[in-house]
């Protein structure tokens, strides 16, 4: 059942003046969008004026991305149709109805007057052309520049988005740039013709928090400089609080609430908006708490919000017991370049002298940016990657000394949950088969009837039903698929689960459910977790101890309270300052958020300095400068 739209209370004086005196640059009026006769957006209306930022928020399937594609008239190319409504845009030649414009006319509007930044720059950029050629093409097409003029302007645009050495960068290909640099190239390309409207569709979702902070700052500064309007499509409420002036909340293809950002956060009217905001982990909400706590969870059931989970303290870590896993001076390096004689010339220094313990019932979080080595640690522990040196002990026994049979048992007792559940499941097999496979492989249960019973128990354990066993992965939502992956991990009766960015691809309400599920299973099964993440708010909510990684080394290590409440190393403070807080009244220290993590690739023989660590409080260690 679709809920009615909730009108917002009257705007304050400043908002009324803006609304009354400035005509909207873009006005969407009663728009409906359908694919194959099925409506995915219904009766949608909103407007945005020059110089302001409108955030369209909602979870997967809410229709927010289809709305942005419809404004660009790209939905047509995917089979989309507009049964009703119109999109009015104040172009250079006056107001035009974008839904009625022929595609030939839209080609002169797209890129020049309305530009768009997509979520994944690697798929948006052509891999066989240099970035200089790709940006110059836009300028030659829309601004009628010569090739030389376009390349000169391209360098200026790259400087504008704060990319270093623009004259050298124009000759690089997309794969030669980091994710953050590629996204800046997309911003430069979008702003090449100084558009009136910029649409940013989840532009920072795949980026580390520090790079995300830099991208958001660039968009905000350029908006102010160019006076353009921005439509931000996102499910990250922290980004909304930082960037937006106004908010439209979408649910099941309909607008359910709209208003100024401060009012939406302070006084949400619609039950879905209340549910959405309640599911967001907020950095700092755990201040003063010694132990992790489950999320207070509200869900929409039959169109109304209902409390389905309450905060619950997680006293599961058993520090009086022997460590379940010990890592001692772990080093992992990869050869990436060789000379004509086959000898390595360059190596990736992924992990450098990392040591830690994990105790039964404990969640140890590894945090850091891409390239910090956190995922390599997980893969090395699981024996998916060979260590260069150092020692890993499981149950007090060195893994290197284990027999083949013992290593097979190790793979049973340490399970890995990956970021993308769809890629982790065989699309040709039912989920029941996938869950049963480790049971059969390790000989944990004999007999098909008993195995089937165990599969049904595991599905119910993670909040699914026994009927789901006969379904295929594509028949599940993202959150359900991640639950299936958790059930498969539990099938082996593990002692340690490595969760590698297992929550980052999920909507906030689904993420909150999985956080609580992880904690519930930990309490009931005595599981230990190695939780790998770049989401600092989630780490603060569910970890007992935290290790902060930078270029393969631990910069800071301590309890959750020590790391989050008294961060000591400059890099830890930088990470925390980059996190957008879901509170429009709170800013962040942007002075700390500069630059990108250097490359971990070094010439053979160039050894990195191993930083000594100092214990500044019981259990709280900080790396010292070399």
N, C-alpha and C positions, 0 to 999 in steps of 0.2 A: 504494500500500500504506500503510495507516495504521500509524503507529508506536505501540508500547505507551507508556502513561503511565509517566514516570520518578518513583519515589518520592523525596522529598527526605530528606536526613539529618535526624536529630532536631533539634528546635528548641532554642534556648538556654533558660536558666532563665526569663527574663522571658516569653518566648513561651509556655512550658508553663503558667505560672501563669495567664496571660490565657486560654488555651484551656481550662484545666481549670475555672476558677472562673466564667467568663462564658458563659452559654448563647448560641448563635448567634441573632442577630436574624432572619437569613434563612439558610435551608439549602436549597440546590438538590441534589436527590438523583436520580441516574441519569436525568437529563432528556434526552429526545430530542424534537426539533422537526422537523416535515416539512412541505413545501409540495408539493402535488400528488403526494403519495406519495414524494417524494424527501427523504431525511433531510439536513438542513443542520447540525443539531447532534445529536451522538450520545453517549449515556451520560455526560452531564456532571454532575459533582458538585463543589460548593464551598460554603463558608459564610462569613458575615461577622458580626462582633459589633459591638455599639454602641460608638461612639467610634473605630472603626478604619476604615482605608481599604484596600479591595481593588482592585487594578488588574487588569483583564482585557485582555491584550495579544495581538496577532496582526495579520496583514496582511489586506488585503481578501479576503473570502471565507472567513475563518476561523470565522465564526459568532458573533463577539463582540457585534455590534449586535443580531442576532437574539435572543441570550440576554437582553439588556437589555429588548428589546421583549416578550419572553415573560414576564419578571418583571412587567411592567406590564400584561400580557394585551392588548397592542396587536398582537401577531403574529397573533391571531385575525382581526383586521379586514383582514389582508393575505392571508388564506387559510391561515394556519399552524395546525397541529394538533399535539397532544402524544401520540404513540403510547405513550410510557412515561415513568415518573418523576413526580416531584412537586416543588413549590416550597413549602416551609413558611415562613410568616411569623408572627412573634410580634406580632400586632395588639393593639389595645386590649381586644378581647374574647377574648384567648387565641390559641393557634396555629390558623392556617387554612392549608389547601392551596390556593394561588392558582390552580393549574391546574384545580381542580374548582369554583371559585367562579363563580356566574352573573355576567353582566356588570353586572346591577343592583347586586350587592354590591360589585363591583370599582369602581364609580363612587364609592362612599363611601370606598374605600381609596386610589384614585389621587388624587394632589394633597393629600390630608389626611395619610395615613400613609406613603405612598411617592410621592416626587416625582421628576421627570426634567427634565434640561436637555439640549436637543438641540444639534447642531453648528451649525446655521444659524438664528440668532434671527429673521432677517427673514422666513423662511417659517413660523416658529412663532408669530409675533405677527400679529394681525389688522390689516391696513393701514387699515381704515376706522374703527377705534375708537382712542381715546387710550389711552396706556399706563396712565393712572390708572383708566379704566373697566375695562380688562382685568384688572388686579390686584385691583380692588375686587370684580369678579364672583366670583373665587375665594373671597374672604372672605365674601361674602354667601351663596354656595352652601354652603360647608362650615362656616363659623363662625356663620351665621345673623345676621350684623351688618346694621344699617341702612346705607343708602347713605352717610350722613354719617360713621358710625363707620368704615366700610370705607375711605373716602377719607383719614381721619385716620391709620388704620393703614397705608395705602399710603405716605403720606409718611414714616412711621417706617421702613418697610421700605426705601424708596429711600435714606434716610439711612444705614441699616445696611449697604447695599452700596456706600456711599461715592460716591453720585451727588450733585453739587452742586445747590442750588436746587430741592429736591424739590417744593416748593409750585408752582413754575412748570413743572417737568417733567411733572407729572401731566396737564397739558393738551396735551402734545405727542403727535404721531403717530409710529409707528416709523420712517418714512422721514426724520424730522427729527433722528434720533439717529445717532451714529457706531456702528460695529460693536461696539466695546468697551462703549459705553453700552447698546446693545440687549442684549448678553449679560448685563450686570448687572441689567437689568430682568427677564430670564428667571430669574436666580438669586433675585431678590426675589419673583417670582411662585411659584417652586418652594418657597421657604421660608416663604411666607405663613402656612401652617397648622402650622409647626414639625414637619415630618415626622420619622419615626424613621429613614428611609432615603432618601438622595439618590443617584440614578443620574445620572452625568454622561457623556453619550455624545459623545466628541470635542468638548468644549465650547470648546477654544481653538485648534482646527486652522486656522481661517480668520483668526486674529488675528495682529497684529504681536507680536514678542517682548516688547515692553514692556507692551502691554495684556495679553498672555497671563500675564505675571508678576503683574500686578495681580489678574487674575481668580483665579489659583491661590491667591494670598495671601488673598483674600476667602473663598474656599471653605474653606481651612484654618482661618482664624480663626473663621468661623461654625460650622464643625464642632465646634471646641473649645468654643465658647460654648453650643451647643445639645445637644452630646453625641450627635449623630447618627452613623450609619454612612454611609459613602460607597462606592459602586462606581464606579470610574473606567474608562471604556472608551476605549482610546487605542492608537495605534501609535507614539507618541513616547516613546522610552525615557528621554529626559531628564526628561519630565514624570513618568514612572513612578518614577524614582529620587528625585525631589523629594517626591512626594505620597504614595506607597504605603507601607503597612505590610507587606502581603502581595501576592503576584502569582500569577495564573493565566495560563499561556501556552496559547493555542489555535492549532491548525493543522488545517486541513481539517475543521472541525466537531468536533474532539475536544480534550480537555484533554491536553497532553503533559507538562506540568510545573507544579508549584505549590510555594510556599514563601515564607518571609520575604524581603523585597526585597533585603536585604544578601547573602543566600546565593545568590539567583538571579543577581545581578550578579557576585559573586565566584567562584562555582563552579557555573556552569550545567551540568546533567547531560545534558539531551536534545540531540541534534544540531541540532534546529531552533532551540532557544533559543540555542545557541552561534552558529549562522548569523545569527540575528536581531541579536544583540549585536555581532557582527563587522562588520555592515553599517552601523552607526551612526557617522557622522562625529562625533568628540568635539572640542569646542572646547579648544584648548591642545595637541592632539596634534601640531601642526606646529611647536611652539616650537623655535627654533634652526635651522629649515630655510629656506634661501634661495629654493628653488623649489617650485612645486606638486608634489604626488605623487599618483599614482593610489592608489585604495583597495586594500588587501589584501582580496580578495573570496573568500568561501566560500559555496557554494551546495549546496542539498539535491538530490542526484542519486541516484535509486533508493533513497531513504530514508536516505542517508548523506551527511555533509558532505564536499565535495571542494573543494580550493583551485583556483579558476579564474582568479585574477588576483593578481599580486603588486605590492607597492609599486614604483613606477617614477618616477624624478625627471623632471620636465618642463622641460627646458632649451630651450624653443622660441622665446621672445621675442627678437626681433632689434632691439635698441635702437640698433644702429649704422646701421640703415636709416632711410629717411624714413618718417614716420608714414603709415599707411594712411588714417587719419581724424583730422581736427583740428576741434575745436569751439572757437569763439572768442566769448566774451561773449554766449552764447546766452540769449535772453529769449523765453519763450512765455507768453502770457496769453489768457484767454477771457472774453468778456462773458457774464455770467450773468443780469443784471437790467437791464431798460430801463424808461424812463418812458413817459408817454403819447405823447410825440413820437418814440419810437423811439431815443432816445439812451441809451447805456449808463450805468448808475448804479453797478454793482458788477462787479468783475472777479476772476477766479481768477488769482493770481500763481503759476503752476505752476513756472516756471523763471526764475531771476534771475541773470544774468551768470555762467553756468557755462562753464568752459573746461577742456579736457583733450585729450590726444592718445592714439591707440591705434596701436601698432606691429605689424608683421607677426608672427604667432605668439604674440601676447600675449593674455591674458585680463584685461580691466579690469572689476572688479566695481563696480556701483552699489548701495549699501545704504542703507536708511532705512525709516521707517515709511510706512504708507499716507498719501498726501497730501504726501509729500516731493518728488515730481516725477520720480522715477526712471523710471517707465514713460513719462511724457510726453517725456523726453529721447530714449528709444528710438524712439517714434513720430515725433518731429520729425526725427530723423536719417533715418528710413526714408521721409520725406515723406508720412506718414499724417496729419500735423498741421503746420500752417504756423507758422513762427517769427515772433514779433513783431519781433525785431531780432537782431543777431549774425550770425555767419557759420559755415557748415559747409563744410569742404574735404575732398574725397575724392580721394586720389591727388594731393594738392597743388593741385587745381582747385576753385574755389568752386562749390558746387552751384547757387547763385543765377544764375551766369553760364552754366550748361549749357543746351544746346539740348534740344529734345524728345527727339531720338534719344539724346543723352547721358544724359538722365534715365531713359530706358527701360533703358539699359545699367546705370545706377546701381542700379535695382531688381533687376537680375539679380545684381549683385555684392554687394549687401547683402541678406541674407535674415533673416526674422523667424520665431522659434519662440515660439508663445504658450503660456500656462499650461495651457489646456484643449485637449488634442489632439482630443477628440471634436468640439468645436465648430469646429475648424480644418479638418476633413475633410468633404467632401460625402457625406452618408449614402447618396445615390443612385448614387454612382460607386464602382467598385472602387478599391482603393488604387493599383493599377497605373496606372489612368487619372490619378489625382491626382498621382502622381509624374511621369508623362510630360507633364502639362500645361505646366509651365514650360519643359521642353525644346522643346516645339513652339512655345510662345509666343515664345521668344527665338531660335528657329531655330538651336539649338545642334547638332542632329543631324537629318539628313534621312533619310527612309525608315522605314517602320513596323518593319521587322525590326531595324534598328540601334537604334531607340528602345526596342523591347522588350528587346533585349539589355542596353542601358544601365540600364533599370529593374530588371532581374534583378540586375545587378552592384551597384546601389545598395542593394537589399534585403539582399543577402548582406553588403554592406559594414557594415550596421548590425545584423547578427546575426540577420536573418530569412532566409527561403528564397525562391527564385523562385516557388514554388507560392503564396506569400502574395499575389502580384500580383492573383489572381483573387478575392480575398476583399473583403468590405465592412467599413467601420470598426467596425460593431457586433459583428463576429466576432472582434475582437482584445481583449486585455486593455489596461488603461491604459498599462502600460509598453511594450507592443508598438505601440500607437497613437502614442506619443511617438517611438518609433524610426522609424515611417513618416513622421512630420513632419520628423524629422532627414534622412531619405533624400530627401524632397521638397526640403528646403532645399539639400542637396548637389547636387541635379539641375541647378541653375543655375550650378554651379561658382563659388560665391561666394568673395570674399576676406574678408568680415566677416559673422559671424552674430550677431544680437541675440537672446539667449535671455531672454525676459521671464517670470520665475518658472516656468521650464520644468520644474523638478523638484518644485515644492511640492505637487502633487497625487498624487505617487507614493509607494508603500510604500517602506520604508527599503531593502530588498534590491534593488528595482527602481531606486530612486534611485542606489544605489551603482554599479549596472551602467551607468546612463546617464552618471554622472560619469566613469567610466573610458572610456566610448565617446567622450564629448566630448574627453577628453585624447588618446586614441589618434588620433582624426581630426585634431586640431590638429597632432600630431607628423608625421603622414603627409601631410597636405594643406597645411600651413602656414597654417591658418586663424587669424584673429583673432576673439576673442569680446568682445562687450559683455554681461556677465553681470549681469542685474538680479535681485536676490533680497533677502529679509529673513532668510534662514537663514544666520546668521553662521558656523556650523560648516562648512557646505558652501562658503561663500565662502573661508574660511581654507584649505580643502583644495585648491581648484582655481584661485585667482586669483594673478596676478603683482602687480597693483597694485589699490588699493581707493580709491574715492571715497565718503565718507560725506555723505549729503544730509539737509538739514533745511529744510523750507519753501522748497524750490526752490534753496537755496544749498549750496555745498560747504563743510562744516564742517571736514573733514580729508581730506587726500589724501596718499598715499604708497605705498611698497611694502607687500606683505602683512605682512612682519615688523614694519615701522614701525607700522602701524595696529593690529595685534593684540598686539604685544609691548610697545610703548611708546605706548599711546593717550594723546593729550594733551588733546583737546577734551572738555569735560564731557559733551557729547551722545554722543560715541563711547564713552566709559566707561559711560554709561548703557545704551547698546545692548548692550554686552558683558556688563554685570552682569545683564541681564535674561534671558540665555540659560540655560535649564535644562541642567545637565551630567549626562550619563548615568553618574553615580557617586553612590550613596546617601550616601557620606561627605562629599561636597562641598556646601556651601550657596552662597548668593549674597548680595550686599549689597542687601538689600531697601530700605534707606534711600534709594537713588538712584532707585528705580522709582516715581515718582509722577506723576500728571497725564497728559493726553493732548496730542497735537500740536495746536496752535491751527489754526483755519480759515485757509486761504490766500486767502479771499475778502476783498477790501477795496473800500471806496468809490473811485470814480474820483477821482483826484487825491491819494489817500493812498498815497504811494510807500514801499515798504519800504526800510529802510536796507541798503545793499549793504555787507557786511562785508569789510574788507580782509583779505588773507591774509599770513601771515609764514612764511618758510622757516626752520624750526627745525633742520633737518638736510638734507643733500643729497637733494632729491627729496621731502622731507616738509614739507607745508604745513598750516597750521592757521589757521582764521578767528579774527580778533580781535573782541572785543566792541565794539559801536558806542559 
